[in-house]
């Protein structure tokens, strides 16, 4: 009886539990019985009935399941025994010896790899899953944010370049709003003076009070409108102050309107400083209406004079 320990190759090299594998055993033997077995090529050992095969390898065990055993010629007196199996355990599997006539094949233990094995030699290390570079939808948000930043930078640059024009525009709008409010308050105050005078039972005293209130209201209006100290100007200084602050750049119709307002100071001075002077019938009412009309004229925007008004203090 010849005992042979063949050269073994496990295919694949790493076999995991439950995987189908093949153990290829190559050996040399001058046995005439093996020549007879492989005379027609590969022989299925489990199907042989005319030779003596020791049944020490069961087809099914707790450790493995044998699918097939074949014997093939591999040259002169060389043979290859292929054992196809499925492993049901990890670690080393030891197949019992296989006897073919006068030859006994001794198998070496076969290693089966465990998926959870800590053996660095038998396991394959898996890299940790890399976190995604960007969360889903983040790319669109980044591009949108980048575009918004670029637009914002462009706007800021343009604002910086146009800052003088922008400041001039903002100051102009603020002044126009201020003038509009000043006009409304003045007209409201003038009509209030007329209403109070109508309800007064003392004509002289009421006339003097109304004249003083009219002058005070007009002085406040003119000082705000032309940025000149009209509240401290005497009646004789009203018209010269107007020419000084405007430089004679206003239209003729506005000069006439201001002249009407300046004339009202002369009439109200007479009422204030005369002993028994009073307004004639409906004079106060007509004066208030006239002053309101002249104020509206001064506030009118004249487009053809806009270029001249840029060099002076007048807006409109």
C-alpha positions as CSV (number, residue, x, y, z in Angstrom):
1,X,0.0,0.0,0.0
2,X,1.5,3.3,-1.1
3,X,0.8,6.4,1.0
4,X,1.0,9.7,-0.8
5,X,0.8,13.3,0.5
6,X,0.0,15.3,-2.6
7,X,0.6,18.9,-3.4
8,X,-2.6,20.8,-2.6
9,X,-4.0,23.9,-4.2
10,X,-7.2,25.5,-2.8
11,X,-9.4,27.4,-5.3
12,X,-10.1,30.1,-4.5
13,X,-7.2,30.8,-2.1
14,X,-9.5,32.2,0.5
15,X,-12.7,30.2,1.1
16,X,-15.4,31.6,3.4
17,X,-18.0,29.6,5.2
18,X,-20.8,28.5,2.8
19,X,-18.6,29.1,-0.3
20,X,-18.1,26.4,-2.9
21,X,-14.5,25.5,-3.2
22,X,-12.2,23.0,-5.0
23,X,-9.2,21.2,-3.5
24,X,-6.8,20.2,-6.2
25,X,-4.2,17.5,-5.3
26,X,-1.4,16.6,-7.6
27,X,0.7,13.5,-7.1
28,X,2.9,10.9,-8.8
29,X,2.3,7.2,-8.8
30,X,3.3,4.2,-11.0
31,X,0.1,2.3,-10.0
32,X,-1.4,0.4,-12.9
33,X,-4.8,0.6,-11.2
34,X,-4.8,4.4,-11.5
35,X,-3.8,4.1,-15.2
36,X,-6.8,1.9,-15.7
37,X,-9.1,4.3,-13.9
38,X,-8.0,7.3,-16.1
39,X,-7.7,5.4,-19.3
40,X,-10.7,7.3,-20.7
41,X,-9.8,10.6,-19.2
42,X,-11.3,12.1,-16.0
43,X,-13.1,9.6,-13.8
44,X,-15.8,10.4,-11.2
45,X,-14.6,8.6,-8.1
46,X,-18.0,8.5,-6.5
47,X,-19.5,6.7,-9.6
48,X,-16.8,4.0,-9.7
49,X,-18.2,0.5,-8.8
50,X,-15.6,-1.8,-10.3
51,X,-12.7,-0.7,-8.1
52,X,-12.1,-0.7,-4.4
53,X,-12.7,2.8,-3.0
54,X,-12.5,3.2,0.8
55,X,-15.6,5.1,1.9
56,X,-13.9,7.0,4.7
57,X,-15.0,10.4,3.2
58,X,-18.8,10.8,3.6
59,X,-20.6,13.0,1.2
60,X,-22.2,15.0,4.0
61,X,-20.9,15.8,7.5
62,X,-21.4,18.6,10.1
63,X,-18.2,20.4,8.9
64,X,-18.6,20.1,5.1
65,X,-20.5,18.8,2.1
66,X,-18.7,16.9,-0.7
67,X,-20.2,17.7,-4.0
68,X,-17.9,15.5,-6.2
69,X,-14.5,13.8,-6.4
70,X,-12.7,13.4,-9.7
71,X,-9.4,11.9,-10.8
72,X,-7.6,13.1,-14.0
73,X,-4.3,12.2,-15.7
74,X,-1.8,15.1,-15.5
75,X,1.2,13.5,-17.4
76,X,3.2,10.2,-17.3
77,X,2.4,8.7,-13.9
78,X,1.0,12.0,-12.7
79,X,-2.5,12.6,-11.5
80,X,-4.8,15.3,-10.2
81,X,-7.5,14.6,-7.7
82,X,-10.2,17.3,-7.5
83,X,-12.4,17.5,-4.4
84,X,-15.3,19.9,-4.7
85,X,-16.9,20.8,-1.4
86,X,-18.9,23.4,0.6
87,X,-17.6,24.3,4.1
88,X,-20.0,24.7,7.0
89,X,-17.5,25.8,9.6
90,X,-14.5,28.1,9.9
91,X,-11.0,27.2,10.8
92,X,-9.2,24.1,9.6
93,X,-11.1,21.3,8.0
94,X,-9.4,17.9,7.9
95,X,-10.6,15.5,5.3
96,X,-10.0,11.8,6.1
97,X,-7.7,9.7,3.9
98,X,-8.9,8.5,0.5
99,X,-7.8,5.0,-0.6
100,X,-7.9,4.1,-4.3
101,X,-6.9,0.4,-4.8
102,X,-3.2,0.3,-3.7
103,X,-2.8,4.1,-3.2
104,X,-3.8,6.1,-0.1
105,X,-4.2,9.9,-0.4
106,X,-3.4,11.8,2.8
107,X,-5.0,15.3,2.8
108,X,-3.5,18.3,4.6
109,X,-5.9,20.5,6.7
110,X,-7.7,23.1,4.6
111,X,-8.2,26.7,6.2
112,X,-11.6,28.2,6.0
113,X,-11.8,32.0,6.6
114,X,-14.3,33.6,8.9
115,X,-15.9,37.0,7.9
116,X,-15.5,38.2,11.6
117,X,-12.1,36.6,12.2
118,X,-9.5,38.8,13.9
119,X,-6.7,36.9,12.2
120,X,-4.8,39.5,10.2
121,X,-3.5,36.8,7.9
122,X,-6.9,35.3,7.0
123,X,-9.2,38.3,6.8
124,X,-9.5,41.2,4.5
125,X,-9.7,44.7,6.1
126,X,-12.5,46.8,4.9
127,X,-12.0,50.6,4.8
128,X,-14.4,52.7,6.7
129,X,-17.1,54.1,4.5
130,X,-16.0,57.6,3.5
131,X,-18.5,60.4,4.3
132,X,-20.0,62.0,1.2
133,X,-18.1,65.1,0.1
134,X,-21.4,67.0,-0.2
135,X,-24.8,66.4,1.2
136,X,-27.6,65.9,-1.4
137,X,-28.6,69.2,-2.8
138,X,-25.7,71.1,-1.2
139,X,-24.0,71.8,-4.5
140,X,-27.0,73.9,-5.7
141,X,-27.0,75.8,-2.4
142,X,-23.2,76.4,-2.8
143,X,-23.6,77.6,-6.4
144,X,-26.5,79.8,-5.4
145,X,-24.6,81.3,-2.5
146,X,-21.6,81.9,-4.7
147,X,-23.7,83.6,-7.3
148,X,-25.4,85.8,-4.6
149,X,-22.0,86.8,-3.2
150,X,-20.7,87.7,-6.7
151,X,-23.8,89.8,-7.4
152,X,-23.5,91.5,-3.9
153,X,-19.8,92.3,-4.6
154,X,-20.7,93.9,-8.0
155,X,-23.5,95.9,-6.4
156,X,-21.2,97.1,-3.6
157,X,-18.5,98.1,-6.2
158,X,-21.1,100.1,-8.2
159,X,-22.4,101.7,-5.1
160,X,-18.9,102.8,-4.1
161,X,-18.2,104.2,-7.6
162,X,-21.6,106.0,-7.7
163,X,-21.5,107.0,-4.0
164,X,-21.4,110.8,-4.7
165,X,-24.4,110.6,-7.1
166,X,-26.2,108.3,-4.7
167,X,-25.6,110.7,-1.7
168,X,-26.8,113.6,-3.8
169,X,-29.9,111.7,-4.8
170,X,-30.6,110.7,-1.2
171,X,-30.1,114.2,0.1
172,X,-32.3,115.6,-2.6
173,X,-35.1,113.2,-1.7
174,X,-34.7,114.0,2.0
175,X,-34.9,117.7,1.3
176,X,-38.0,117.3,-0.9
177,X,-39.7,115.4,1.8
178,X,-38.7,118.1,4.3
179,X,-40.0,120.8,2.1
180,X,-43.3,119.0,1.5
181,X,-43.9,118.6,5.2
182,X,-42.9,122.3,5.8
183,X,-45.4,123.5,3.2
184,X,-48.3,121.4,4.6
185,X,-47.6,122.6,8.2
186,X,-47.4,126.2,7.0
187,X,-50.7,126.2,5.1
188,X,-52.4,124.3,7.9
189,X,-51.2,126.9,10.4
190,X,-52.3,129.9,8.2
191,X,-55.9,128.6,7.9
192,X,-56.0,127.9,11.6
193,X,-55.1,131.6,12.2
194,X,-58.0,132.7,10.0
195,X,-60.4,130.4,11.8
196,X,-59.4,131.7,15.2
197,X,-59.8,135.3,14.1
198,X,-63.4,134.7,12.9
199,X,-64.3,133.4,16.4
200,X,-62.7,136.3,18.3
201,X,-64.9,139.0,19.9
202,X,-62.1,141.5,20.2
203,X,-61.3,142.7,16.7
204,X,-58.3,144.9,17.5
205,X,-56.6,142.4,19.8
206,X,-57.4,139.6,17.4
207,X,-56.0,141.4,14.4
208,X,-52.7,142.2,16.1
209,X,-52.4,138.5,17.3
210,X,-53.3,137.2,13.8
211,X,-50.7,139.5,12.2
212,X,-48.0,138.4,14.6
213,X,-48.8,134.7,14.1
214,X,-48.8,135.1,10.3
215,X,-45.3,136.7,10.4
216,X,-44.0,134.0,12.7
217,X,-45.5,131.2,10.5
218,X,-44.1,132.7,7.3
219,X,-40.6,133.3,8.8
220,X,-40.4,129.7,9.9
221,X,-41.5,128.5,6.5
222,X,-39.0,130.7,4.6
223,X,-36.1,129.7,6.9
224,X,-36.7,126.0,6.4
225,X,-37.4,126.4,2.6
226,X,-34.3,128.6,1.8
227,X,-32.0,127.7,4.6
228,X,-31.6,131.4,5.6
229,X,-32.2,133.0,9.0
230,X,-35.5,134.8,8.1
231,X,-36.7,134.3,11.7
232,X,-34.2,137.0,12.7
233,X,-34.6,139.3,9.7
234,X,-36.5,142.6,9.8
235,X,-39.2,143.2,7.3
236,X,-36.9,145.4,5.2
237,X,-34.4,142.4,5.1
238,X,-36.8,139.8,3.8
239,X,-36.5,140.6,0.0
240,X,-32.7,141.2,0.1
241,X,-32.3,138.0,2.0
242,X,-34.2,136.2,-0.8
243,X,-32.0,137.5,-3.5
244,X,-28.9,136.7,-1.5
245,X,-29.8,133.1,-0.9
246,X,-31.1,132.4,-4.5
247,X,-28.5,134.4,-6.4
248,X,-31.2,135.6,-8.7
249,X,-31.5,132.1,-10.3
250,X,-35.2,131.6,-9.7
251,X,-37.8,132.2,-12.4
252,X,-39.7,135.5,-12.7
253,X,-42.9,133.9,-11.5
254,X,-41.2,132.7,-8.3
255,X,-39.7,136.0,-7.7
256,X,-43.1,137.6,-7.9
257,X,-44.5,135.0,-5.6
258,X,-41.9,135.8,-3.0
259,X,-42.5,139.5,-3.5
260,X,-46.2,138.9,-2.6
261,X,-45.1,137.1,0.6
262,X,-42.7,139.9,1.5
263,X,-45.4,142.5,1.0
264,X,-47.6,140.7,3.5
265,X,-45.0,141.5,6.1
266,X,-45.5,145.3,5.5
267,X,-49.3,145.0,5.9
268,X,-49.0,142.8,9.0
269,X,-46.4,145.2,10.5
270,X,-48.9,148.1,10.1
271,X,-51.6,146.0,11.9
272,X,-49.3,145.0,14.7
273,X,-47.9,148.4,15.5
274,X,-50.9,150.8,14.9
275,X,-53.1,151.6,17.8
276,X,-56.5,150.6,16.5
277,X,-55.7,149.0,13.1
278,X,-57.7,146.0,12.1
279,X,-58.1,143.9,8.9
280,X,-60.8,145.0,6.6
281,X,-63.7,142.8,5.9
282,X,-62.5,139.4,4.4
283,X,-59.0,140.9,4.1
284,X,-57.5,138.3,6.4
285,X,-59.2,135.4,4.6
286,X,-58.0,136.7,1.2
287,X,-54.5,137.3,2.5
288,X,-54.3,133.7,3.7
289,X,-55.6,132.4,0.4
290,X,-53.1,134.6,-1.5
291,X,-50.2,133.4,0.7
292,X,-51.2,129.8,0.2
293,X,-51.1,130.3,-3.6
294,X,-47.7,132.0,-3.5
295,X,-46.3,129.1,-1.3
296,X,-47.6,126.6,-3.9
297,X,-45.9,128.6,-6.6
298,X,-42.6,128.5,-4.8
299,X,-42.9,124.8,-4.3
300,X,-43.6,124.1,-8.0
301,X,-40.8,122.2,-9.8
302,X,-39.7,123.9,-13.0
303,X,-37.9,121.3,-15.2
304,X,-36.4,123.9,-17.5
305,X,-34.7,125.5,-14.6
306,X,-33.3,122.3,-13.1
307,X,-29.8,122.8,-14.3
308,X,-29.6,126.2,-12.8
309,X,-30.9,125.0,-9.5
310,X,-28.1,122.5,-9.0
311,X,-25.6,125.4,-8.3
312,X,-27.9,127.1,-5.7
313,X,-29.6,126.3,-2.5
314,X,-33.1,126.0,-4.1
315,X,-34.5,122.6,-4.8
316,X,-37.4,122.8,-7.2
